[in-house]
Amino acid sequence: MNKIKLGLLKEYKTPPDRRVSFSPLQCAEMLRIYPNLEILVQRSDIRCYPDSEYSSFGIPLSDELSGCDILMCIKEIPVEKFIPGKKYLFFSHTAKQQSHNREMLKAILKKNIELIDYEYLTDVHGSRVIGFGRYAGIIGTYNGIMGYGKRYNLFQMKPAMECRDRNELEAELSRVRLPNIKILLTGGGRVANGATEALGLLKIRKVTPYEFLYCSFREPVYCQLHSKDMYMRKDGSAWNTDDFYHHPDNYASAFLPYTKVCDLLITAHFWDGKAAPLFTRDQMKLPDFHISEIADITCDINGSVPSTLKASTINEPFYGYNPITERMDIPFSKNAVTIMAVDNLPCELPREASEDFGKELMERVMPSLLGVDKDGIIERATITKNGILTPRFAYLKDYVNG
């Protein structure tokens, strides 16, 4: 049986991303499961698991990984670091034609690299099989609650990145006592599930969309909205979920009534660029626009939330949006909506997030990557191969050519 050499690359992004594809223990477990597998770990001084932990599990360290067949990391890789002819797995952020990564994709094609994007690893039904969404939801909701406490001087919470682990983060959250506010959560996928985990620690009641809109409460409550609650057919016909996901431009936002009663909005839904935003900047100017904070976990710049003008950072997670001037303001000004739009939330709990991600990789991806891809999981996520775009991603041709 031929040996397969797998290399875990260091991360090069700024600000630093401390996450990894596999923990040291998971590497050791994979070596046990796959006798023909070898693993090399590139030395790194920023990784959430220090080099010494990998060494303690017998995983060799090396600065040179050119002998590996498969190379894995989390975020984008500098153009000059790519090794021609290799197979790479990482979040490339190219499939939505992100302009800042066009040169990287051009280099990948030129160097005859097989690019497999984590984001497009899906099952036969099109559902993603791995991701950091759960921890984005947990930490994004935590930050949203922390921001609300700061805005109104209600309570103090330790920043998530200063918590030792998830247990401490959960302890911080469980101590919070909220006033009788209304919290709105959008979405129903991994990110939203993580958000509901965090909201569960607050022990607040979940209510229906109707109750959220038309009832008053003496306690804090939250409501979870799905696409059918936020959008409606432009022609007035009945809602059709499949049609919405294939033709979102046929639908208009039905979200405006919620802006009049919501205090804290947590957005965790997937947004297609062809869909209408939840609300407009002009609607944010209305005197009855009631939302005072938006925890935009989706972080689509100028996307479904028009007040998300930029991504914020872990060190400075909040900024203000002044609806009148349509410009950024100080985070907790009474004239501004507080915005939390950190785009790398799982980095605040990198070890737990990495363990969760690595577990899914081991169970749902590695059998197809190291063996037979009978369900097409790898094939569907492969953006480039043999120096060309694969048929599924052929639409990127104009993007690559500028």
C-alpha positions, -999 to 999 in steps of 0.1 A, spaced: 0 0 0 14 34 -10 22 59 17 3 91 18 21 121 33 -1 147 49 14 181 59 -2 206 84 8 241 73 14 271 96 -9 300 92 2 333 75 -28 355 80 -27 388 97 -42 392 123 -29 357 133 -53 328 131 -43 303 158 -67 275 147 -56 241 132 -71 214 111 -62 187 136 -52 186 172 -21 165 182 -44 138 197 -64 137 164 -32 133 144 -22 104 166 -56 88 161 -55 92 123 -21 74 123 -37 45 141 -67 44 117 -47 48 85 -15 26 86 -4 41 52 -6 77 64 24 99 75 18 133 91 43 162 92 36 194 111 52 227 100 67 245 129 46 275 141 49 299 170 13 311 169 -7 278 167 -31 272 196 -13 238 201 24 245 205 49 224 186 58 206 218 23 191 220 26 175 186 61 162 194 47 147 226 23 126 205 52 115 182 42 137 153 73 149 135 79 187 130 95 202 99 99 235 82 100 217 48 68 200 36 76 197 -1 76 159 2 39 158 13 11 148 -11 -17 167 7 -12 201 25 -38 215 49 -43 247 68 -72 270 77 -69 303 59 -55 316 26 -18 311 18 6 336 3 12 331 -34 49 325 -30 43 297 -5 25 274 -28 43 242 -38 35 233 -75 16 201 -82 3 195 -47 -32 190 -33 -43 217 -8 -73 220 15 -82 253 31 -108 281 31 -98 298 -1 -126 325 -1 -125 326 -39 -158 309 -50 -178 341 -43 -153 359 -65 -137 378 -37 -115 404 -53 -87 402 -28 -80 365 -35 -81 367 -74 -43 367 -77 -41 337 -53 -64 317 -75 -45 326 -106 -13 314 -90 -30 281 -79 -40 275 -115 -6 284 -128 11 261 -104 -12 231 -113 -25 229 -77 -56 208 -68 -76 231 -45 -102 216 -23 -122 242 -4 -135 233 31 -165 255 26 -178 234 -3 -174 199 13 -211 188 11 -231 157 13 -254 144 -15 -281 168 -3 -259 198 -5 -255 203 32 -221 212 45 -203 184 64 -177 205 83 -172 241 94 -165 264 123 -201 278 122 -211 264 156 -184 282 174 -190 314 154 -226 312 166 -216 306 202 -190 334 204 -209 358 182 -239 356 205 -216 359 236 -201 391 221 -236 404 213 -247 400 249 -215 415 262 -220 445 239 -256 450 251 -243 450 287 -217 476 278 -240 498 259 -265 502 288 -240 497 316 -259 467 328 -231 442 335 -195 434 327 -183 402 309 -148 390 303 -140 390 265 -143 356 250 -106 355 240 -97 360 277 -117 329 288 -95 299 295 -119 276 277 -156 271 268 -165 262 304 -154 296 316 -172 313 287 -204 295 296 -200 304 333 -196 341 323 -227 339 302 -248 320 327 -243 348 353 -259 375 331 -293 388 340 -310 406 311 -339 431 314 -371 424 295 -356 429 260 -365 412 228 -337 393 210 -341 382 174 -320 354 159 -320 347 121 -311 314 104 -313 277 110 -279 262 102 -247 255 121 -242 292 131 -277 296 143 -275 263 163 -244 276 180 -263 308 188 -292 289 203 -267 270 225 -254 303 239 -289 318 243 -299 286 262 -274 294 289 -293 327 295 -324 307 304 -346 330 284 -379 319 268 -382 313 231 -413 328 215 -430 326 181 -427 353 155 -463 363 161 -457 366 199 -425 385 192 -443 411 171 -475 416 190 -470 406 226 -453 424 256 -433 405 281 -420 410 317 -389 389 310 -363 387 282 -373 366 252 -359 356 219 -373 345 186 -357 325 158 -366 335 122 -362 314 91 -362 325 55 -400 321 52 -404 346 82 -381 372 66 -390 371 29 -421 371 8 -428 365 -29 -428 398 -49 -458 386 -69 -478 378 -37 -479 340 -43 -473 314 -17 -439 308 -1 -417 281 -18 -385 273 0 -368 255 -29 -377 284 -53 -363 309 -27 -329 293 -26 -328 290 -64 -343 324 -72 -339 347 -42 -342 378 -65 -380 369 -68 -385 377 -31 -387 409 -11 -378 414 25 -406 411 50 -384 420 79 -394 456 86 -421 449 112 -394 432 134 -372 462 134 -399 481 153 -399 458 183 -364 441 184 -337 453 208 -308 430 199 -305 414 165 -282 384 160 -278 375 123 -267 339 117 -284 331 83 -267 324 50 -272 353 26 -272 350 -12 -259 382 -28 -290 381 -51 -314 383 -21 -327 416 -8 -311 429 24 -332 424 56 -337 462 57 -323 493 41 -303 523 53 -333 545 47 -354 522 69 -328 526 97 -336 563 96 -372 558 105 -382 570 140 -396 536 150 -365 516 140 -359 501 175 -328 479 171 -299 493 192 -274 465 186 -267 441 158 -244 411 163 -238 404 126 -222 369 128 -227 366 90 -205 396 85 -213 402 48 -200 437 41 -228 458 27 -248 426 26 -280 415 44 -273 440 71 -266 474 54 -250 489 86 -221 464 84 -196 487 68 -165 467 77 -154 437 97 -144 444 132 -116 427 151 -113 404 181 -95 432 200 -120 459 189 -152 439 182 -176 469 183 -182 500 163 -211 523 159 -233 530 128 -250 564 127 -282 559 106 -285 596 98 -250 602 85 -247 565 73 -212 566 87 -192 549 114 -195 563 149 -182 555 184 -195 520 195 -219 529 222 -232 563 212 -269 569 218 -271 582 183 -256 550 168 -265 514 164 -238 492 180 -224 468 154 -204 436 163 -191 421 130 -160 401 138 -152 378 108 -130 353 126 -151 346 158 -139 310 163 -104 323 169 -115 335 203 -117 298 214 -92 283 190 -85 250 208 -122 240 212 -131 252 177 -102 233 162 -111 201 181 -147 203 169 -136 210 133 -110 182 133 -135 157 146 -158 165 117 -129 163 93 -118 129 106 -153 114 106 -168 129 74 -140 139 50 -108 119 56 -123 85 45 -131 101 11 -99 121 9 -76 91 18 -97 64 2 -125 63 -24 -146 94 -29 -178 73 -35 -202 101 -25 -184 128 -44 -176 149 -13 -141 158 -24 -152 162 -61 -179 187 -52 -154 208 -32 -126 208 -58 -122 242 -74 -91 236 -95 -75 205 -109 -48 198 -136 -43 235 -141 -80 244 -149 -112 252 -131 -134 222 -125 -168 222 -142 -187 231 -110 -166 262 -106 -161 271 -143 -181 303 -137 -150 317 -120 -133 320 -154 -141 357 -159 -132 364 -123 -98 348 -128 -92 367 -160 -101 400 -144 
